[in-house]
Amino acid sequence: MKKFDKERMLLAVAGPVIALVSAIVLTSVVLIASGKNPFEPYRLMIEQATFSDVQVLIVNQASMYYLAALAVAIGFRMNLFNIGVDGQYRLAAMMTAVVGAHLALPSFLQIPLLMLVAMFTGAFWAGIAGVLKTTRGVSEVVATIMLNAIATSLIGYLTLSNVWGVQVGNNMTTGIMKNSGWVPGINLGPDVGEIYGLVFLAVVAGVLYWLVLNRTRFGFDLRATGASETAAAASGVNAKKMVLTAMLISGAVAGLSGLPLLLGDAHTYSLSFPAGLGFTGITIALLGRNNPVGIAFAALLIAFLDKASPALDYATPVAYEKEIATIMQGLIVFAVVISYEFVRQWGLRRQQSRVGAELAAAAQNTNKEVAA
């Protein structure tokens, strides 16, 4: 039994490790081909990670990435590809900022209300794709891609000056939110910065994700439906209901993704609010293999690449393009798909060999008993 557990742990770790090593090797090849030192960029980025202010930036960014990746992972566990997390997160952040700018309640009511607005908006937007899939058989990939584009246009309309937009310089915002909706963080000093207060929201979400999936009937039904809808239906699970529920929960978590930044720092939604968070979440969910701990490490890794890479532009005597980190992220996605398939095939062959050996041993024992 212990040997089986060790093999399973090895299979779980092998995929991400192979993907990361492959991405580093391929990135180094690109650097060599461009006539530059293949090791210096990594040294520079690791050196940046030793600075306290960069560490704060990494943790803050990782909290947003973690929530976005959890939203993606919930879909993956149901065999759903919610590629619309980015639109769900941006629309939810915009609506939350609008409510926060026009409504003033005591903090103990304002902050939970804003979180509910974000979750409801994200769930509603993801639920459209869920309804289309369960009632009309529309692929969630196609539906969520189109909903991303619609969300972008809708945000553009709702932030017009004659709707909810407030012009601030050359930027269009939703106006500053009421102070009661601000979430205080952990101030580490003027030279270091402040850790977002809602970083702990990501921790709580990760714990709940693990508990629900692994310790509840709902989690079992969700995983069973993702593995085989027909088998789940045979055991009494309503597959369509589970698909819709999974999309709603995924959208609700996606809606929370922007709150650490919105309530902890920006306090308004504007054209400069970060986009692409949902697509980065896909990379992180894949690299973390939909495991809450694996996703945490993957979120920290991608956040590290994001926040440490700007230093490459200012390196001396030779500057490196910070896009190296972007290339590396893309190669991680490429490598992770290939490595996981390789590990899956290897694990399958190992399992087949083990079963074959056990059957052969059983047959040999039977022959000995018959001969006796």
Backbone torsions as a table, in degrees:
resi	resn	phi	psi	omega
1	MET	NA	-40.8	179.3
2	LYS	-65.3	-38.2	178.7
3	LYS	-62.8	-40.4	179.3
4	PHE	-64.3	-41.8	179.1
5	ASP	-63.3	-40.0	178.7
6	LYS	-64.2	-41.0	178.6
7	GLU	-64.6	-41.3	179.9
8	ARG	-65.4	-39.3	177.4
9	MET	-66.2	-39.2	178.6
10	LEU	-62.8	-42.0	178.8
11	LEU	-64.7	-37.3	-178.9
12	ALA	-68.1	-36.5	-176.7
13	VAL	-85.4	-30.8	-173.0
14	ALA	-59.4	-43.2	-177.1
15	GLY	-58.8	-56.7	178.9
16	PRO	-60.4	-39.3	-179.1
17	VAL	-64.6	-46.6	178.9
18	ILE	-61.2	-41.9	-179.2
19	ALA	-63.0	-44.5	-177.7
20	LEU	-66.9	-45.4	179.3
21	VAL	-63.0	-42.2	179.3
22	SER	-62.1	-41.1	179.6
23	ALA	-63.9	-41.1	178.8
24	ILE	-64.8	-43.8	-179.7
25	VAL	-63.3	-46.2	-178.7
26	LEU	-66.1	-38.2	176.6
27	THR	-64.2	-39.4	177.8
28	SER	-63.3	-37.9	177.0
29	VAL	-61.7	-41.2	178.0
30	VAL	-62.1	-41.8	179.6
31	LEU	-65.3	-42.6	178.9
32	ILE	-62.9	-42.2	-179.8
33	ALA	-62.8	-28.7	179.0
34	SER	-90.3	5.7	175.8
35	GLY	78.8	25.1	-178.1
36	LYS	-119.6	161.2	-179.9
37	ASN	-64.1	123.1	-175.9
38	PRO	-78.6	-8.1	-176.1
39	PHE	-106.9	-27.6	-174.6
40	GLU	-59.0	-42.7	179.7
41	PRO	-58.8	-39.0	179.9
42	TYR	-67.0	-39.7	178.4
43	ARG	-62.7	-42.6	-179.7
44	LEU	-63.6	-42.5	-178.5
45	MET	-69.6	-39.3	177.8
46	ILE	-64.8	-37.6	177.2
47	GLU	-62.4	-38.7	177.7
48	GLN	-62.0	-35.3	-177.4
49	ALA	-69.1	-11.0	178.1
50	THR	-84.0	-11.5	-179.8
51	PHE	-85.1	136.1	-174.5
52	SER	-61.8	-40.5	-178.3
53	ASP	-66.1	-35.5	177.3
54	VAL	-70.0	-36.9	178.0
55	GLN	-61.4	-40.3	177.8
56	VAL	-63.4	-43.9	178.6
57	LEU	-61.1	-40.1	-179.7
58	ILE	-64.5	-46.2	-178.8
59	VAL	-63.5	-44.2	179.7
60	ASN	-61.5	-46.6	-179.7
61	GLN	-65.9	-39.7	-178.8
62	ALA	-62.9	-32.7	179.7
63	SER	-63.6	-39.5	178.2
64	MET	-70.8	-43.2	178.3
65	TYR	-61.2	-38.8	-177.1
66	TYR	-63.5	-45.8	179.8
67	LEU	-64.4	-41.4	178.5
68	ALA	-63.6	-40.3	-179.9
69	ALA	-67.9	-36.8	176.3
70	LEU	-61.9	-40.4	178.4
71	ALA	-60.2	-43.5	177.8
72	VAL	-65.8	-42.9	-176.7
73	ALA	-63.2	-36.3	177.6
74	ILE	-59.8	-42.6	176.1
75	GLY	-65.2	-43.1	-179.9
76	PHE	-59.4	-39.7	-179.2
77	ARG	-66.3	-19.0	175.9
78	MET	-100.7	10.9	-176.2
79	ASN	62.0	32.6	176.9
80	LEU	-113.3	140.7	-179.9
81	PHE	-109.0	87.7	-179.8
82	ASN	-80.4	86.6	-179.0
83	ILE	-84.1	2.2	-177.2
84	GLY	-96.0	12.5	-179.3
85	VAL	-57.1	-36.3	-177.7
86	ASP	-63.5	-45.1	178.4
87	GLY	-67.5	-38.9	179.7
88	GLN	-64.4	-41.4	-179.0
89	TYR	-68.5	-42.9	-177.2
90	ARG	-70.2	-40.7	178.4
91	LEU	-66.0	-40.3	178.7
92	ALA	-64.8	-41.3	178.9
93	ALA	-64.3	-40.6	-179.8
94	MET	-65.6	-45.8	-179.4
95	MET	-65.5	-38.7	178.1
96	THR	-63.5	-41.5	179.5
97	ALA	-64.6	-38.1	179.2
98	VAL	-65.0	-47.5	179.2
99	VAL	-62.4	-42.7	-179.0
100	GLY	-65.7	-25.5	-179.8
101	ALA	-84.8	-21.4	-174.9
102	HIS	-111.5	-6.0	-177.5
103	LEU	-126.5	132.0	-180.0
104	ALA	-124.7	108.3	175.6
105	LEU	-122.4	168.1	172.5
106	PRO	-57.7	150.2	-174.5
107	SER	-54.3	-39.2	-176.8
108	PHE	-68.5	-14.8	173.6
109	LEU	-103.8	-37.6	-175.3
110	GLN	-64.1	-48.2	-175.7
111	ILE	-65.4	-47.9	175.3
112	PRO	-60.5	-36.9	179.0
113	LEU	-62.9	-44.1	179.8
114	LEU	-63.8	-37.4	177.8
115	MET	-66.0	-39.6	177.6
116	LEU	-65.8	-38.9	177.2
117	VAL	-60.5	-45.4	179.7
118	ALA	-61.9	-45.0	-178.3
119	MET	-67.0	-43.0	-178.9
120	PHE	-64.4	-43.0	-179.6
121	THR	-62.9	-47.1	178.9
122	GLY	-62.6	-42.3	179.7
123	ALA	-65.6	-40.9	178.9
124	PHE	-61.4	-44.9	-177.0
125	TRP	-69.0	-38.8	176.6
126	ALA	-71.7	-32.4	-179.2
127	GLY	-63.6	-27.3	177.2
128	ILE	-60.8	-46.0	178.3
129	ALA	-65.4	-36.8	178.7
130	GLY	-64.9	-41.5	178.4
131	VAL	-65.8	-43.2	178.8
132	LEU	-61.1	-37.6	-179.0
133	LYS	-71.4	-43.1	-174.9
134	THR	-79.0	-25.5	-177.8
135	THR	-102.4	-29.5	-176.7
136	ARG	-123.6	-0.7	178.5
137	GLY	71.0	19.9	179.8
138	VAL	-73.7	131.5	178.9
139	SER	-58.8	133.6	179.2
140	GLU	-66.2	-25.0	178.3
141	VAL	-65.2	-50.2	180.0
142	VAL	-63.8	-46.0	-176.7
143	ALA	-62.7	-44.7	-176.8
144	THR	-72.3	-32.4	175.3
145	ILE	-62.5	-46.1	178.8
146	MET	-65.3	-37.6	179.2
147	LEU	-67.6	-30.3	173.8
148	ASN	-60.1	-45.8	-179.6
149	ALA	-65.8	-40.4	179.0
150	ILE	-65.7	-39.6	178.9
151	ALA	-61.2	-41.1	178.8
152	THR	-61.1	-44.9	179.6
153	SER	-67.7	-39.2	-179.7
154	LEU	-65.1	-41.6	177.5
155	ILE	-63.1	-41.8	177.9
156	GLY	-59.6	-39.4	179.7
157	TYR	-71.0	-46.4	-175.2
158	LEU	-69.1	-19.3	178.5
159	THR	-98.6	14.7	171.8
160	LEU	-68.6	153.0	-175.6
161	SER	-64.0	-25.0	179.7
162	ASN	-91.7	6.1	175.1
163	VAL	-115.5	-96.1	179.4
164	TRP	-119.5	4.3	-175.5
165	GLY	-77.4	147.3	176.4
166	VAL	-128.7	118.4	-178.8
167	GLN	-74.4	125.0	175.3
168	VAL	-128.7	99.8	-175.2
169	GLY	65.3	-126.8	176.9
170	ASN	-93.5	4.6	-175.3
171	ASN	-108.3	140.9	176.2
172	MET	-100.4	122.5	-176.7
173	THR	-122.2	178.5	175.3
174	THR	-100.6	8.2	-177.1
175	GLY	88.5	156.0	-178.6
176	ILE	-73.8	134.5	180.0
177	MET	-72.0	154.2	177.7
178	LYS	-62.2	144.6	-176.8
179	ASN	-57.1	-29.3	-178.3
180	SER	-66.7	-15.2	178.5
181	GLY	-96.4	0.4	179.0
182	TRP	-81.0	137.4	178.1
183	VAL	-104.5	114.6	-178.9
184	PRO	-66.8	147.1	179.1
185	GLY	-108.2	-163.6	178.4
186	ILE	-103.5	105.8	-177.2
187	ASN	-81.1	118.7	-178.6
188	LEU	-102.8	12.5	177.3
189	GLY	115.3	158.8	-176.1
190	PRO	-64.3	-28.5	-178.8
191	ASP	-89.8	-7.5	-176.6
192	VAL	-109.6	-49.0	-179.4
193	GLY	115.3	-169.1	-174.4
194	GLU	-126.9	130.7	174.3
195	ILE	-79.9	129.8	-178.6
196	TYR	-56.8	138.6	177.4
197	GLY	-63.2	-31.1	-177.9
198	LEU	-85.9	11.1	168.8
199	VAL	-58.3	-35.2	-179.1
200	PHE	-69.8	-21.6	175.0
201	LEU	-63.0	-39.0	178.3
202	ALA	-63.8	-39.1	179.0
203	VAL	-64.3	-46.2	179.8
204	VAL	-62.7	-41.9	179.8
205	ALA	-62.4	-39.4	178.6
206	GLY	-64.6	-42.3	178.7
207	VAL	-64.6	-45.4	179.2
208	LEU	-62.7	-40.0	178.1
209	TYR	-57.0	-46.7	-179.2
210	TRP	-66.9	-43.8	-178.0
211	LEU	-63.9	-46.2	-177.7
212	VAL	-64.8	-43.6	-176.9
213	LEU	-71.4	-34.2	-171.2
214	ASN	-109.2	-9.5	-175.1
215	ARG	-130.1	12.1	179.1
216	THR	-131.7	158.5	177.6
217	ARG	-64.9	-38.6	178.7
218	PHE	-59.5	-43.4	179.2
219	GLY	-62.9	-39.6	178.1
220	PHE	-65.0	-44.4	178.9
221	ASP	-62.2	-38.9	-180.0
222	LEU	-63.9	-46.8	-180.0
223	ARG	-67.1	-38.0	179.9
224	ALA	-65.9	-40.8	179.0
225	THR	-66.3	-37.8	177.7
226	GLY	-65.7	-34.8	179.9
227	ALA	-74.1	-40.9	-179.6
228	SER	-163.6	110.9	-179.2
229	GLU	-64.6	-38.1	-178.4
230	THR	-67.2	-41.8	179.0
231	ALA	-66.1	-39.8	178.6
232	ALA	-64.8	-41.2	178.9
233	ALA	-63.5	-36.4	179.7
234	ALA	-65.7	-26.3	179.0
235	SER	-93.6	9.4	174.4
236	GLY	95.9	10.6	179.9
237	VAL	-89.6	132.9	176.6
238	ASN	-82.2	101.5	-173.4
239	ALA	-62.3	-42.2	-178.8
240	LYS	-64.5	-39.8	178.4
241	LYS	-63.7	-39.2	180.0
242	MET	-67.8	-37.6	177.7
243	VAL	-62.1	-48.3	-179.4
244	LEU	-63.9	-42.6	-179.9
245	THR	-63.0	-42.9	179.7
246	ALA	-62.7	-40.4	178.7
247	MET	-65.8	-39.8	178.8
248	LEU	-64.0	-44.5	-180.0
249	ILE	-66.8	-42.4	178.2
250	SER	-58.8	-44.4	178.6
251	GLY	-65.6	-37.9	179.3
252	ALA	-63.9	-42.4	178.0
253	VAL	-67.8	-38.9	176.8
254	ALA	-60.0	-37.5	179.0
255	GLY	-62.4	-27.4	179.4
256	LEU	-79.4	-15.3	-170.4
257	SER	-58.8	-35.3	-176.5
258	GLY	-89.3	-5.7	-174.3
259	LEU	-68.4	-35.4	177.1
260	PRO	-54.8	-41.4	178.4
261	LEU	-76.8	-44.3	-175.3
262	LEU	-64.6	-49.1	-176.8
263	LEU	-86.4	-18.3	-176.3
264	GLY	-100.5	-16.7	-175.2
265	ASP	-146.7	-59.6	-172.4
266	ALA	-68.2	-45.1	-180.0
267	HIS	60.3	16.9	174.0
268	THR	-163.6	156.2	174.3
269	TYR	-103.3	132.0	-178.5
270	SER	-142.3	178.3	179.3
271	LEU	-64.8	-19.5	-179.8
272	SER	-89.4	1.2	178.2
273	PHE	-62.8	135.6	-172.8
274	PRO	-61.2	136.7	175.2
275	ALA	-112.4	165.7	178.7
276	GLY	88.1	1.5	-178.0
277	LEU	-61.0	-40.0	-178.3
278	GLY	-65.8	-37.2	-179.9
279	PHE	-71.5	-35.7	174.1
280	THR	-65.1	-35.0	177.5
281	GLY	-60.7	-33.0	177.5
282	ILE	-63.8	-45.9	177.8
283	THR	-58.1	-45.8	-176.6
284	ILE	-67.3	-41.5	178.6
285	ALA	-63.0	-40.9	178.2
286	LEU	-65.4	-46.6	-178.4
287	LEU	-65.3	-36.2	179.9
288	GLY	-85.4	0.8	177.7
289	ARG	55.2	35.5	176.3
290	ASN	61.4	15.2	177.7
291	ASN	-96.7	133.6	-174.5
292	PRO	-59.2	-35.8	178.5
293	VAL	-74.0	-43.9	178.0
294	GLY	-61.5	-39.1	178.1
295	ILE	-64.9	-37.2	179.2
296	ALA	-61.6	-46.3	179.4
297	PHE	-65.7	-40.3	-180.0
298	ALA	-65.8	-38.5	178.3
299	ALA	-64.2	-40.9	178.4
300	LEU	-66.3	-38.0	179.3
301	LEU	-64.2	-48.5	-178.5
302	ILE	-67.9	-37.6	176.7
303	ALA	-64.6	-37.9	176.0
304	PHE	-61.3	-45.2	178.8
305	LEU	-61.9	-38.7	-179.7
306	ASP	-66.8	-46.9	-170.6
307	LYS	-88.1	-20.8	179.2
308	ALA	-92.0	-22.2	-174.6
309	SER	-67.8	-30.7	179.5
310	PRO	-56.2	-25.8	179.5
311	ALA	-65.0	-21.1	-179.0
312	LEU	-64.5	-29.7	-179.8
313	ASP	-66.6	-23.3	-173.6
314	TYR	-111.2	13.5	-179.1
315	ALA	-67.8	146.6	177.3
316	THR	-127.7	148.3	0.8
317	PRO	-82.1	-9.9	-179.0
318	VAL	-115.6	123.6	177.9
319	ALA	-85.0	145.3	177.1
320	TYR	-115.0	143.8	179.4
321	GLU	-71.0	133.0	179.9
322	LYS	-68.0	-13.6	177.3
323	GLU	-65.2	-10.4	175.7
324	ILE	-56.4	-40.6	179.6
325	ALA	-64.9	-37.8	178.4
326	THR	-66.6	-41.6	176.6
327	ILE	-59.6	-42.1	-179.1
328	MET	-64.2	-40.8	177.6
329	GLN	-61.9	-42.8	178.3
330	GLY	-63.6	-40.3	178.9
331	LEU	-67.7	-32.0	176.5
332	ILE	-61.9	-44.5	178.1
333	VAL	-60.4	-45.8	-179.7
334	PHE	-61.8	-46.7	-176.3
335	ALA	-71.1	-33.9	-176.0
336	VAL	-66.3	-37.1	179.0
337	VAL	-65.6	-46.3	-178.8
338	ILE	-67.2	-45.2	-176.9
339	SER	-65.6	-39.5	-180.0
340	TYR	-64.8	-39.1	178.4
341	GLU	-67.1	-40.1	178.0
342	PHE	-61.8	-46.8	-179.5
343	VAL	-65.1	-38.5	179.0
344	ARG	-62.6	-45.1	179.7
345	GLN	-64.8	-40.5	178.9
346	TRP	-64.8	-42.8	178.1
347	GLY	-63.9	-37.8	178.7
348	LEU	-64.5	-42.2	178.5
349	ARG	-65.4	-39.4	177.1
350	ARG	-62.2	-41.8	179.7
351	GLN	-65.6	-42.1	178.3
352	GLN	-63.0	-40.7	178.9
353	SER	-64.7	-41.5	-179.3
354	ARG	-65.5	-44.7	179.1
355	VAL	-63.8	-41.1	178.5
356	GLY	-61.5	-41.8	179.5
357	ALA	-66.0	-39.7	179.1
358	GLU	-66.0	-40.4	178.0
359	LEU	-65.9	-40.2	178.9
360	ALA	-64.2	-40.9	179.1
361	ALA	-66.1	-39.5	178.9
362	ALA	-65.0	-41.6	179.3
363	ALA	-65.0	-39.3	178.3
364	GLN	-63.9	-41.6	178.3
365	ASN	-64.7	-39.5	178.2
366	THR	-62.7	-42.7	179.6
367	ASN	-62.6	-38.2	178.8
368	LYS	-65.4	-40.5	179.6
369	GLU	-65.5	-39.2	179.7
370	VAL	-67.3	-41.3	-179.6
371	ALA	-65.3	-33.5	179.3
372	ALA	-71.5	NA	NA
